[in-house]
Structure formats: C-alpha cells, structure tokens
Amino acid sequence: MVVVRSKLAAAVRRKSKTFRGWKNPRCVRRFAEQLMTQQLWCWGRDIRSPVGNLLLMRGFERFREPGKGSGGATCYRLDEDGLHLALWGFGIFIGHRRDGGLFVDRYEFSPVWAPFDSIAIGIHHPKDLHAMKRPSTGRQWQMAHRLCHRLFKWLTIYEEWAIGVAGAEHRRRCVRTWLHPFLAAEDMSAAWRLLRSRCWDQGIQHWHQRVQRLQMLPKNSNDR
C-alpha cells in the first residue's frame, strides 16, 4: 500500500510539473515566433482585402487611439463563444472567463498571463498592458496552457475562414508582400494546428517530421 501511494504521489508530481513552463524546444519557439509575425502581417493586409475588411467581417470591433496623428496601434476586439480577443500590430490577447488572459508578443513567443479575461478599450501601446507576467503557480500554468491551446485553435479556424472568404490568392499575396516570408499561405492553418498538437512532447524528431510536411519558404521568397 505504501508503494502504491508513493507511485501515485510521484505521478501527481510529474503531471503537475508538466504545467510549469512552456516546455517548448528552441526550434518550436522560433517556429511559433516566425509564424505569429507572419500572421500579424497578414492581418494588416486582411483589413484591405479585395472583399473588404476581413476583421470587421469576422465580427471584430475597431478602436483607434483618439487624437489626430496618434501613433498608437489600432485595436480590434472580438467576444465570441466565451472568448475575448484583442489584436494589435504588436501582438494578440486572448481571454476566457475561467482561465484569465494571455498576451503573445508579435516577435517573441513567451506568453504572459493575467488574472483577467478582457482588456480595456483604450489600450494602444504595449506598455499599457498592466499586470501581465509569467505564470508562477501550477494552477496559473494550467490556465495559461489552456488559453494557448484555445488561441491556436482559433487561429487555425480563422485562417481556414479567411481563405474561404477572400480566396487563397489573397493570402498568397499577403505572404508575397511580407519582407520575411516564412511559410506558404495555404499551410498557415496547418501550422497553427501543428503547434496546438504539441507533438514535440512525443519527441523532437516527431516534430521535425511533421514540420517537413509544410512548405517552408526561403528568405526573400515570393511564395510563387
């Protein structure tokens, strides 16, 4: 009985430990950073798609910083199916009433967590995102991981929707105009799905095998 309890306690500790930290190998983190940077660039083009502003069509509300000549980033906000999303040129926030909120910077995949599930309308600069930090407790890590999973799922669905509404050529054009093309337009949804799967937990070789199925673009590629 003592041995069984000891094994059970060890299993619980191992399970708890997996939620402390993002546990992302450097190659995975770099992949996520480059994909997020490309995604935000594409959102910047989606607001001028041939069929109109895709973000507004998707249900987002647009909030510009007041004042003529303001240098603040425009914020697009969406409340949908219990999720709160906010997009800026510098990153994305996702919130859920059970798990708080998570902010992902455009250039660095090191999400920070907050104990609230929505942000104020008047945020137009990164410095205005108060009270966000790296998760510290096991419970905070669990909530942060769930939010990240939800974010990847939402991004997967958005990319499929955007191509369905505006056409694959629109997304290809977005990637062609990006100075640092990373991934073929048609594979962006699959890439977010791959990150959501956390397949590297099964071994980094498994991750590399899955990535090889995607069409990665050389630097300065025109995605032709």
C-alpha positions in Angstrom: 0.0 0.0 0.0 2.9 2.4 0.8 4.5 1.6 -2.5 1.2 2.3 -4.4 0.7 5.6 -2.6 4.3 6.6 -3.3 3.9 5.8 -7.1 0.6 7.7 -7.1 2.2 10.8 -5.5 5.1 10.7 -7.9 2.7 10.5 -10.8 0.8 13.5 -9.5 4.0 15.5 -9.1 5.1 14.7 -12.7 1.7 15.7 -14.0 1.8 19.0 -12.1 5.4 19.6 -13.3 4.4 19.4 -16.9 2.3 22.5 -16.5 5.1 24.6 -15.1 6.8 26.2 -18.0 6.0 26.2 -21.7 8.3 23.3 -22.3 8.9 24.4 -25.9 12.2 23.4 -27.6 14.0 26.4 -29.1 13.2 25.3 -32.7 9.5 25.1 -31.8 9.6 28.6 -30.1 11.3 30.0 -33.1 8.8 28.5 -35.4 5.9 30.0 -33.4 7.6 33.4 -33.3 8.0 33.5 -37.1 4.5 32.2 -37.7 3.0 34.8 -35.4 5.0 37.6 -37.1 3.7 36.5 -40.5 0.1 36.1 -39.1 0.1 39.7 -37.8 1.4 41.0 -41.1 -1.4 39.1 -42.9 -4.0 40.6 -40.5 -2.6 44.0 -41.6 -3.4 43.1 -45.2 -6.7 41.5 -44.3 -8.2 44.9 -43.4 -7.7 45.8 -47.1 -8.7 42.5 -48.8 -10.5 42.5 -52.2 -13.7 41.7 -50.4 -13.4 44.3 -47.6 -12.0 44.4 -44.1 -11.9 40.7 -43.1 -11.5 41.5 -39.4 -14.7 43.6 -39.4 -16.5 40.9 -41.4 -15.3 38.3 -38.8 -17.1 40.3 -36.1 -14.3 42.4 -34.6 -14.9 45.9 -33.5 -12.2 48.5 -34.4 -10.9 51.0 -31.9 -8.4 53.7 -32.9 -6.4 55.8 -30.5 -8.1 59.2 -30.3 -6.3 62.3 -31.4 -5.1 63.4 -34.8 -1.8 61.9 -35.8 -1.8 59.4 -33.0 1.0 56.8 -33.2 -0.9 54.2 -31.2 -1.8 50.9 -32.6 -5.4 50.3 -33.7 -7.1 47.6 -31.6 -9.6 45.0 -33.0 -11.7 43.4 -30.3 -14.0 40.3 -30.5 -16.1 38.5 -28.0 -17.1 35.1 -29.2 -18.1 31.8 -27.6 -16.8 32.8 -24.2 -13.5 34.1 -25.6 -12.3 37.7 -25.7 -9.7 38.5 -28.3 -7.8 41.7 -29.0 -5.5 42.3 -31.9 -2.8 45.0 -32.4 0.1 45.3 -34.6 2.3 44.4 -31.7 0.6 41.2 -30.5 -2.6 39.4 -29.5 -4.6 38.9 -26.3 -7.0 36.0 -25.6 -9.1 35.8 -22.5 -11.6 33.3 -21.1 -13.7 33.7 -18.0 -12.4 30.5 -16.4 -8.7 30.9 -17.2 -7.9 34.7 -17.2 -6.0 36.2 -20.1 -2.8 35.6 -22.2 -0.8 38.0 -24.3 1.5 36.9 -27.0 4.0 39.4 -28.4 4.5 39.7 -32.1 8.2 38.9 -32.1 8.7 36.7 -29.0 6.9 33.6 -28.2 7.0 33.8 -24.4 3.3 34.4 -23.5 2.4 36.3 -20.3 -0.7 35.6 -18.2 -3.1 37.9 -16.4 -5.9 37.2 -13.8 -8.5 38.9 -16.0 -10.2 37.8 -19.2 -10.7 41.0 -21.1 -8.8 44.2 -21.6 -9.8 47.9 -21.6 -10.8 49.6 -24.9 -8.2 52.3 -24.5 -5.1 50.1 -24.9 -3.0 51.1 -27.9 0.6 50.6 -26.7 2.4 47.5 -25.2 3.3 49.5 -22.1 -0.5 49.8 -21.3 -0.8 46.1 -20.8 -0.6 46.1 -17.0 -0.4 43.2 -14.5 0.7 40.6 -17.0 3.5 38.3 -16.1 4.9 34.8 -16.5 2.7 32.3 -14.7 4.0 31.3 -11.3 1.8 28.6 -9.7 0.8 25.3 -11.1 -2.8 26.5 -11.4 -1.7 29.6 -13.4 0.3 27.4 -15.7 -2.6 25.1 -16.3 -4.8 28.1 -17.2 -2.1 29.6 -19.4 -1.7 26.3 -21.3 -5.4 26.1 -21.9 -5.5 29.6 -23.2 -2.6 28.9 -25.6 -4.5 25.8 -26.8 -7.6 27.9 -27.4 -5.6 30.6 -29.2 -4.0 28.1 -31.6 -7.5 26.5 -32.3 -8.9 30.0 -33.0 -6.1 30.9 -35.3 -6.5 27.6 -37.2 -10.2 28.3 -37.8 -9.5 31.9 -38.7 -7.1 31.0 -41.4 -9.4 28.5 -42.9 -12.2 31.1 -42.8 -10.1 33.9 -44.3 -9.1 31.7 -47.3 -12.7 30.6 -47.7 -14.0 34.2 -47.8 -11.2 36.1 -49.6 -9.6 33.3 -51.6 -6.2 31.6 -51.4 -4.7 34.1 -53.8 -5.4 36.9 -51.3 -3.4 35.0 -48.6 -0.7 34.3 -51.1 -0.5 38.0 -52.0 -0.2 38.8 -48.3 2.8 36.5 -47.9 4.4 37.7 -51.1 4.4 41.3 -49.8 6.0 40.3 -46.5 9.7 41.1 -46.3 10.4 37.9 -44.3 8.2 35.2 -45.7 8.2 32.1 -43.6 5.5 29.7 -44.6 3.4 29.1 -47.7 0.0 30.8 -47.4 -2.0 27.6 -47.7 -0.1 26.0 -44.8 -0.7 28.6 -42.2 -3.8 26.9 -40.8 -2.0 23.6 -40.7 1.0 25.2 -38.9 -1.3 26.5 -36.1 -2.9 23.1 -35.8 0.6 21.5 -35.5 1.5 23.9 -32.7 -1.8 23.1 -31.0 -1.0 19.4 -31.1 2.3 19.8 -29.1 3.7 16.8 -31.0 7.2 17.6 -29.7 6.1 16.2 -26.4 6.4 12.8 -28.2 9.9 13.5 -29.1 11.6 16.3 -31.1 12.1 14.0 -34.1 8.3 13.7 -34.3 8.1 17.5 -34.5 10.7 17.7 -37.3 8.9 15.0 -39.3 5.6 16.9 -39.1 7.2 20.3 -40.0 8.7 18.7 -43.1 5.2 18.3 -44.5 4.8 22.0 -44.5 6.0 24.3 -47.3 8.6 26.4 -45.6 9.8 29.4 -47.6 13.4 30.6 -48.1 14.1 34.1 -47.1 13.0 36.7 -49.6 10.8 34.1 -51.3 7.8 35.4 -53.3 5.7 32.3 -52.4 5.2 31.5 -56.0 
